[in-house]
Structure formats: C-alpha cells, structure tokens
C-alpha cells in the first residue's frame, strides 16, 4: 500500500468510526495487512473555530487500523476539553491522522541543552515527570514556533510551571507522518 493510499485508508477508518457512533451511514473500510502492524497514532479534529478534539497513543500497543479507530472515537467523544461531538457538527469537522515513529529517549544536561537540540516543525516531544506525561505533536510548532515557548507550554500541559526543570524529567522525541482531509488547517494546540 502506498503512503497516499495508507493515508486515505486511515482517514476513512477515522471518519467511519465517528460516523458509526453517530448513527450515520459510513463507507466500507478497506482491509490490508498494513493495518495489522502495531502502531501509535493520534487523531485530531478541527472545525473553523479551531481544535475540536485530539487523542492518541504514544506506544504501539494495538494494530494500526484499530488504533486509529479507537483514537478517532476518543477524540470525538472523550476528549475532556470538549463536549462530545454532535451529529450536526460532523460535516463541518475535518480530520487528521498522525502516525508516530518510535519515540527515542534523549539524554539532556538540562533545559538549555534540550532547547538547543529541538528541531522546530519536525520533532514531537514527550515529557515525563512525577508519574505524569504530556506530549506535543510536531504540528504544534505551527502555533508555537519558538523552542522556548514550545517547551514552556508543554511543561504547563504536564502541570509544571513554565520555568521548571529537574534532572528527573524524562524526554522522548518522535516524528510523524500525517494525512489530513481537505479543509484541515493550522490552528490551536493539540
């Protein structure tokens, strides 16, 4: 399956999963062996007003097709930042599916070291501290292009002060391959 075909298939899986939950007629989802490999994905929903939901997996624990399906349902109906998606919103909602590369731990000597190593627009970043974890997809660089702002916002998402740093902060980087429906554009943070 080509990358373009895979993207179309994953977007169809995501849209069909949400439509099915809304009780709408949905297209048949293609089957392919590629959809059986364990993968980590995020599904993001946007409307004209901005972000409408974003949920994903950081670890490849489920088959690709199932991971996209479950993350689409979670983004539409269980993102705690939003009310569940209503049927009358569905047509005005554009979807994006991000397929994550394996996350690589980064050993850093402090925040300045990390800031110097980040690749804006390329790296997704996960921080772990005190039993909590937060991530920003690489797409968030569109809203936060400065590495310091990107990192400070991610720390706040983790529940830490923007200026916080500790040697026990665990850092992991990843990249994504993403596919978006027409009308999906940059917007709020995921």
PASEBA-1860 file (N, C-alpha, C; in nm, 3 decimals):
! residues 190
1> XXXXXXXX> 0.086/-0.117/0.000/0.000/0.000/0.000/0.091/0.124/0.000 ~ 0.066/0.217/-0.091/0.146/0.339/-0.097/0.113/0.427/0.023 ~ 0.200/0.524/0.051/0.177/0.616/0.163/0.047/0.694/0.142 ~ 0.021/0.735/0.018/-0.102/0.808/-0.009/-0.225/0.720/0.013 ~ -0.219/0.596/-0.032/-0.331/0.503/-0.011/-0.350/0.475/0.137 ~ -0.239/0.460/0.209/-0.249/0.437/0.354/-0.316/0.555/0.421 ~ -0.277/0.675/0.385/-0.338/0.794/0.444/-0.487/0.800/0.417 ~ -0.528/0.774/0.294/-0.671/0.774/0.260/-0.746/0.669/0.341
9> XXXXXXXX> -0.685/0.552/0.356/-0.746/0.444/0.432/-0.761/0.482/0.579 ~ -0.656/0.540/0.637/-0.663/0.577/0.778/-0.765/0.687/0.803 ~ -0.774/0.784/0.712/-0.876/0.888/0.726/-1.016/0.829/0.712 ~ -1.033/0.731/0.623/-1.163/0.665/0.608/-1.198/0.589/0.736 ~ -1.102/0.519/0.793/-1.126/0.447/0.919/-1.170/0.544/1.028 ~ -1.099/0.656/1.042/-1.131/0.754/1.146/-1.271/0.812/1.125 ~ -1.301/0.855/1.003/-1.432/0.915/0.976/-1.544/0.812/0.993 ~ -1.521/0.690/0.947/-1.622/0.585/0.960/-1.651/0.551/1.105
17> XXXXXXXX> -1.546/0.546/1.188/-1.565/0.514/1.330/-1.651/0.618/1.399 ~ -1.623/0.746/1.371/-1.702/0.853/1.432/-1.844/0.851/1.377 ~ -1.858/0.840/1.245/-1.991/0.838/1.184/-2.076/0.723/1.235 ~ -2.015/0.608/1.251/-2.087/0.491/1.303/-2.140/0.520/1.443 ~ -2.058/0.583/1.529/-2.102/0.617/1.664/-2.217/0.717/1.663 ~ -2.221/0.801/1.559/-2.328/0.900/1.548/-2.453/0.842/1.482 ~ -2.445/0.715/1.441/-2.558/0.650/1.377/-2.575/0.688/1.231 ~ -2.469/0.733/1.168/-2.476/0.774/1.028/-2.428/0.662/0.937
25> XXXXXXXX> -2.470/0.668/0.810/-2.420/0.572/0.711/-2.272/0.602/0.687 ~ -2.193/0.497/0.682/-2.048/0.516/0.667/-1.996/0.429/0.553 ~ -1.887/0.474/0.489/-1.829/0.393/0.382/-1.764/0.267/0.439 ~ -1.751/0.168/0.355/-1.684/0.045/0.396/-1.535/0.074/0.412 ~ -1.478/0.017/0.516/-1.337/0.038/0.545/-1.255/-0.069/0.474 ~ -1.154/-0.027/0.398/-1.069/-0.125/0.329/-0.991/-0.211/0.428 ~ -0.954/-0.329/0.385/-0.872/-0.418/0.467/-0.739/-0.436/0.397 ~ -0.631/-0.434/0.476/-0.497/-0.452/0.421/-0.408/-0.500/0.535
33> XXXXXXXX> -0.310/-0.582/0.503/-0.220/-0.635/0.605/-0.145/-0.524/0.679 ~ -0.121/-0.412/0.613/-0.052/-0.299/0.676/-0.126/-0.252/0.801 ~ -0.258/-0.266/0.801/-0.339/-0.218/0.913/-0.325/-0.306/1.037 ~ -0.256/-0.420/1.023/-0.240/-0.513/1.135/-0.112/-0.489/1.215 ~ -0.018/-0.409/1.163/0.106/-0.388/1.238/0.080/-0.293/1.356 ~ 0.142/-0.324/1.467/0.124/-0.240/1.587/0.183/-0.102/1.561 ~ 0.102/0.000/1.592/0.142/0.138/1.563/0.083/0.232/1.667 ~ 0.146/0.347/1.679/0.095/0.454/1.765/0.047/0.568/1.675
41> XXXXXXXX> -0.073/0.617/1.701/-0.133/0.722/1.620/-0.202/0.827/1.706 ~ -0.225/0.942/1.646/-0.312/1.044/1.704/-0.415/1.079/1.598 ~ -0.536/1.109/1.643/-0.641/1.160/1.555/-0.681/1.297/1.609 ~ -0.677/1.395/1.519/-0.710/1.534/1.555/-0.832/1.577/1.476 ~ -0.924/1.645/1.544/-1.044/1.700/1.481/-1.035/1.852/1.488 ~ -1.070/1.918/1.377/-1.074/2.064/1.373/-1.204/2.109/1.309 ~ -1.246/2.225/1.355/-1.357/2.295/1.292/-1.308/2.436/1.264 ~ -1.389/2.516/1.200/-1.347/2.651/1.164/-1.297/2.728/1.285
49> XXXXXXXX> -1.354/2.701/1.402/-1.315/2.773/1.523/-1.185/2.720/1.583 ~ -1.130/2.613/1.528/-1.003/2.560/1.579/-1.013/2.414/1.622 ~ -0.929/2.378/1.715/-0.922/2.241/1.764/-1.057/2.197/1.820 ~ -1.099/2.073/1.788/-1.225/2.018/1.836/-1.203/1.885/1.910 ~ -1.083/1.833/1.906/-1.050/1.710/1.979/-0.919/1.653/1.928 ~ -0.844/1.592/2.018/-0.720/1.528/1.979/-0.684/1.424/2.086 ~ -0.679/1.299/2.045/-0.645/1.189/2.135/-0.556/1.094/2.057 ~ -0.462/1.033/2.128/-0.375/0.939/2.060/-0.303/0.844/2.153
57> XXXXXXXX> -0.215/0.768/2.093/-0.135/0.667/2.160/0.011/0.701/2.138 ~ 0.090/0.691/2.244/0.233/0.715/2.231/0.311/0.586/2.212 ~ 0.252/0.475/2.247/0.319/0.345/2.234/0.243/0.259/2.134 ~ 0.313/0.181/2.053/0.247/0.095/1.953/0.194/-0.034/2.017 ~ 0.076/-0.026/2.077/0.019/-0.140/2.150/-0.093/-0.212/2.075 ~ -0.152/-0.145/1.974/-0.264/-0.204/1.901/-0.233/-0.204/1.752 ~ -0.303/-0.288/1.676/-0.289/-0.282/1.530/-0.328/-0.142/1.479 ~ -0.260/-0.098/1.374/-0.277/0.036/1.320/-0.424/0.073/1.297
65> XXXXXXXX> -0.497/-0.011/1.227/-0.637/0.019/1.197/-0.720/0.036/1.323 ~ -0.700/-0.051/1.421/-0.774/-0.042/1.547/-0.732/0.081/1.626 ~ -0.603/0.113/1.626/-0.555/0.230/1.700/-0.620/0.358/1.645 ~ -0.624/0.371/1.512/-0.687/0.488/1.452/-0.836/0.492/1.487 ~ -0.903/0.380/1.476/-1.046/0.373/1.508/-1.073/0.419/1.652 ~ -1.000/0.360/1.746/-1.023/0.392/1.887/-0.985/0.536/1.920 ~ -0.878/0.586/1.860/-0.838/0.725/1.886/-0.935/0.824/1.823 ~ -0.992/0.790/1.708/-1.093/0.877/1.646/-1.216/0.888/1.735
73> XXXXXXXX> -1.262/0.775/1.786/-1.379/0.776/1.875/-1.348/0.855/2.001 ~ -1.230/0.834/2.058/-1.192/0.906/2.180/-1.181/1.057/2.154 ~ -1.120/1.096/2.042/-1.106/1.238/2.011/-1.242/1.305/1.992 ~ -1.335/1.235/1.932/-1.467/1.292/1.905/-1.558/1.294/2.027 ~ -1.543/1.194/2.114/-1.643/1.179/2.221/-1.587/1.179/2.363 ~ -1.454/1.169/2.379/-1.400/1.160/2.514/-1.284/1.255/2.544 ~ -1.256/1.350/2.455/-1.154/1.449/2.487/-1.212/1.537/2.598 ~ -1.150/1.538/2.717/-1.210/1.610/2.830/-1.220/1.761/2.811
81> XXXXXXXX> -1.155/1.815/2.710/-1.159/1.959/2.686/-1.285/2.003/2.611 ~ -1.361/1.906/2.557/-1.474/1.938/2.471/-1.594/1.852/2.504 ~ -1.713/1.904/2.471/-1.834/1.822/2.478/-1.826/1.718/2.367 ~ -1.892/1.604/2.383/-1.892/1.504/2.275/-1.942/1.565/2.144 ~ -1.882/1.521/2.034/-1.920/1.570/1.902/-2.065/1.534/1.874 ~ -2.141/1.629/1.822/-2.281/1.606/1.786/-2.291/1.578/1.637 ~ -2.396/1.507/1.599/-2.414/1.469/1.459/-2.417/1.591/1.367 ~ -2.476/1.702/1.413/-2.485/1.820/1.326/-2.350/1.892/1.310
89> XXXXXXXX> -2.249/1.855/1.388/-2.114/1.911/1.373/-2.027/1.828/1.280 ~ -2.065/1.704/1.257/-1.979/1.608/1.190/-1.935/1.654/1.050 ~ -2.026/1.708/0.972/-1.994/1.752/0.836/-1.898/1.869/0.832 ~ -1.893/1.949/0.939/-1.805/2.065/0.945/-1.675/2.034/1.020 ~ -1.650/1.908/1.043/-1.531/1.866/1.118/-1.434/1.797/1.023 ~ -1.311/1.849/1.018/-1.205/1.789/0.936/-1.115/1.706/1.026 ~ -1.064/1.597/0.971/-0.982/1.504/1.048/-0.838/1.501/0.998 ~ -0.748/1.472/1.091/-0.608/1.449/1.059/-0.564/1.325/1.138
97> XXXXXXXX> -0.489/1.238/1.072/-0.433/1.120/1.137/-0.281/1.133/1.132 ~ -0.217/1.115/1.247/-0.072/1.120/1.258/-0.022/0.982/1.300 ~ 0.071/0.928/1.222/0.135/0.801/1.252/0.272/0.833/1.313 ~ 0.293/0.792/1.437/0.414/0.827/1.509/0.527/0.728/1.481 ~ 0.648/0.781/1.471/0.767/0.696/1.468/0.791/0.647/1.610 ~ 0.874/0.544/1.627/0.909/0.505/1.764/0.974/0.623/1.837 ~ 0.932/0.646/1.960/0.989/0.755/2.039/1.129/0.717/2.087 ~ 1.219/0.813/2.076/1.358/0.793/2.116/1.388/0.875/2.241
105> XXXXXXXX> 1.441/0.812/2.346/1.480/0.891/2.464/1.595/0.984/2.429 ~ 1.594/1.101/2.488/1.701/1.198/2.468/1.763/1.225/2.605 ~ 1.890/1.200/2.617/1.964/1.233/2.738/2.008/1.378/2.726 ~ 1.962/1.462/2.818/1.998/1.603/2.814/2.063/1.645/2.946 ~ 2.143/1.747/2.937/2.213/1.801/3.054/2.139/1.919/3.114 ~ 2.014/1.935/3.078/1.934/2.046/3.129/1.847/2.104/3.020 ~ 1.769/2.202/3.060/1.674/2.263/2.967/1.743/2.331/2.849 ~ 1.853/2.401/2.873/1.923/2.470/2.764/1.973/2.369/2.661
113> XXXXXXXX> 2.023/2.256/2.707/2.068/2.150/2.617/1.953/2.102/2.531 ~ 1.839/2.077/2.594/1.721/2.031/2.518/1.679/2.136/2.416 ~ 1.672/2.262/2.457/1.630/2.368/2.365/1.720/2.375/2.242 ~ 1.848/2.352/2.262/1.942/2.356/2.151/1.932/2.238/2.057 ~ 1.871/2.130/2.104/1.863/2.009/2.023/1.727/1.990/1.954 ~ 1.626/2.066/1.995/1.494/2.053/1.933/1.496/2.100/1.788 ~ 1.420/2.029/1.704/1.408/2.065/1.563/1.265/2.115/1.537 ~ 1.245/2.248/1.542/1.111/2.303/1.522/1.048/2.252/1.392
121> XXXXXXXX> 0.922/2.215/1.402/0.846/2.166/1.287/0.869/2.020/1.256 ~ 0.966/1.958/1.321/0.999/1.818/1.294/0.971/1.729/1.414 ~ 1.018/1.772/1.531/1.011/1.687/1.650/0.878/1.698/1.722 ~ 0.821/1.582/1.755/0.719/1.572/1.857/0.795/1.549/1.986 ~ 0.742/1.595/2.097/0.816/1.588/2.223/0.725/1.536/2.333 ~ 0.778/1.445/2.412/0.708/1.394/2.530/0.795/1.420/2.652 ~ 0.733/1.475/2.755/0.800/1.494/2.884/0.729/1.407/2.986 ~ 0.809/1.345/3.073/0.755/1.266/3.185/0.821/1.312/3.313
129> XXXXXXXX> 0.737/1.330/3.416/0.791/1.370/3.545/0.688/1.338/3.653 ~ 0.736/1.281/3.761/0.649/1.254/3.876/0.529/1.167/3.844 ~ 0.544/1.072/3.752/0.434/0.983/3.718/0.336/1.039/3.616 ~ 0.360/1.159/3.566/0.272/1.220/3.465/0.349/1.235/3.335 ~ 0.273/1.241/3.226/0.333/1.251/3.093/0.247/1.342/3.007 ~ 0.314/1.422/2.923/0.245/1.509/2.827/0.326/1.512/2.699 ~ 0.254/1.534/2.589/0.321/1.539/2.459/0.263/1.650/2.374 ~ 0.344/1.699/2.282/0.301/1.787/2.174/0.343/1.720/2.044
137> XXXXXXXX> 0.249/1.706/1.952/0.281/1.659/1.817/0.366/1.764/1.746 ~ 0.439/1.725/1.643/0.517/1.825/1.567/0.431/1.937/1.509 ~ 0.303/1.911/1.486/0.213/2.012/1.430/0.199/2.133/1.523 ~ 0.223/2.115/1.652/0.208/2.225/1.748/0.312/2.335/1.723 ~ 0.422/2.301/1.655/0.521/2.403/1.621/0.458/2.515/1.537 ~ 0.351/2.486/1.463/0.285/2.590/1.382/0.232/2.702/1.471 ~ 0.181/2.666/1.588/0.127/2.765/1.681/0.234/2.819/1.776 ~ 0.339/2.738/1.801/0.445/2.775/1.895/0.581/2.754/1.830
145> XXXXXXXX> 0.622/2.840/1.737/0.745/2.816/1.661/0.875/2.835/1.739 ~ 0.870/2.907/1.851/0.990/2.929/1.930/1.011/2.810/2.025 ~ 1.129/2.747/2.023/1.152/2.630/2.109/1.124/2.657/2.257 ~ 1.158/2.774/2.306/1.134/2.805/2.448/0.984/2.807/2.478 ~ 0.905/2.869/2.390/0.760/2.874/2.408/0.700/2.733/2.398 ~ 0.748/2.656/2.301/0.701/2.518/2.281/0.723/2.437/2.408 ~ 0.845/2.442/2.462/0.879/2.365/2.581/0.804/2.416/2.704 ~ 0.795/2.547/2.721/0.722/2.603/2.835/0.575/2.562/2.833
153> XXXXXXXX> 0.514/2.565/2.716/0.373/2.526/2.704/0.355/2.377/2.732 ~ 0.450/2.296/2.687/0.442/2.153/2.714/0.456/2.126/2.863 ~ 0.543/2.199/2.930/0.557/2.182/3.075/0.428/2.221/3.146 ~ 0.364/2.329/3.103/0.235/2.368/3.162/0.130/2.261/3.138 ~ 0.130/2.201/3.018/0.037/2.091/2.989/0.060/1.975/3.085 ~ 0.184/1.952/3.124/0.220/1.846/3.217/0.183/1.883/3.361 ~ 0.147/2.011/3.383/0.110/2.055/3.517/0.226/2.117/3.593 ~ 0.332/2.152/3.522/0.451/2.211/3.582/0.460/2.359/3.548
161> XXXXXXXX> 0.526/2.437/3.632/0.548/2.577/3.595/0.635/2.587/3.470 ~ 0.616/2.692/3.394/0.689/2.710/3.267/0.840/2.712/3.289 ~ 0.887/2.762/3.401/1.030/2.771/3.426/1.090/2.650/3.496 ~ 1.009/2.547/3.521/1.055/2.430/3.595/1.151/2.345/3.513 ~ 1.255/2.294/3.580/1.338/2.188/3.522/1.397/2.107/3.635 ~ 1.409/1.978/3.615/1.466/1.887/3.714/1.541/1.778/3.637 ~ 1.647/1.727/3.695/1.725/1.621/3.630/1.643/1.496/3.606 ~ 1.532/1.479/3.678/1.448/1.360/3.663/1.342/1.373/3.552
169> XXXXXXXX> 1.339/1.486/3.482/1.247/1.499/3.369/1.296/1.407/3.257 ~ 1.211/1.314/3.215/1.244/1.223/3.105/1.193/1.285/2.975 ~ 1.277/1.280/2.872/1.246/1.344/2.744/1.252/1.239/2.634 ~ 1.149/1.238/2.548/1.147/1.149/2.432/1.103/1.232/2.311 ~ 1.166/1.203/2.197/1.132/1.270/2.070/1.080/1.168/1.970 ~ 0.994/1.214/1.881/0.942/1.130/1.773/0.907/1.221/1.656 ~ 0.885/1.162/1.542/0.836/1.234/1.425/0.702/1.173/1.386 ~ 0.632/1.235/1.293/0.505/1.180/1.247/0.498/1.186/1.096
177> XXXXXXXX> 0.420/1.094/1.043/0.371/1.103/0.906/0.223/1.135/0.923 ~ 0.176/1.239/0.858/0.038/1.281/0.881/-0.038/1.294/0.750 ~ -0.167/1.271/0.762/-0.259/1.287/0.650/-0.379/1.365/0.701 ~ -0.425/1.460/0.620/-0.538/1.543/0.662/-0.641/1.552/0.551 ~ -0.766/1.564/0.594/-0.874/1.586/0.499/-0.866/1.729/0.446 ~ -0.921/1.754/0.328/-0.926/1.891/0.277/-0.997/1.980/0.380 ~ -0.948/2.100/0.395/-1.008/2.194/0.490/-0.944/2.187/0.627 ~ -0.847/2.097/0.645/-0.780/2.086/0.773/-0.660/2.179/0.770
185> XXXXXX> -0.660/2.278/0.857/-0.550/2.373/0.857/-0.492/2.394/0.993 ~ -0.388/2.477/1.004/-0.325/2.502/1.132/-0.424/2.569/1.227 ~ -0.403/2.546/1.352/-0.492/2.607/1.450/-0.441/2.587/1.591 ~ -0.533/2.565/1.679/-0.500/2.555/1.822/-0.413/2.434/1.852 ~ -0.356/2.435/1.971/-0.268/2.327/2.013/-0.345/2.197/2.035 ~ -0.277/2.087/2.006/-0.336/1.955/2.027/-0.299/1.898/2.161
END
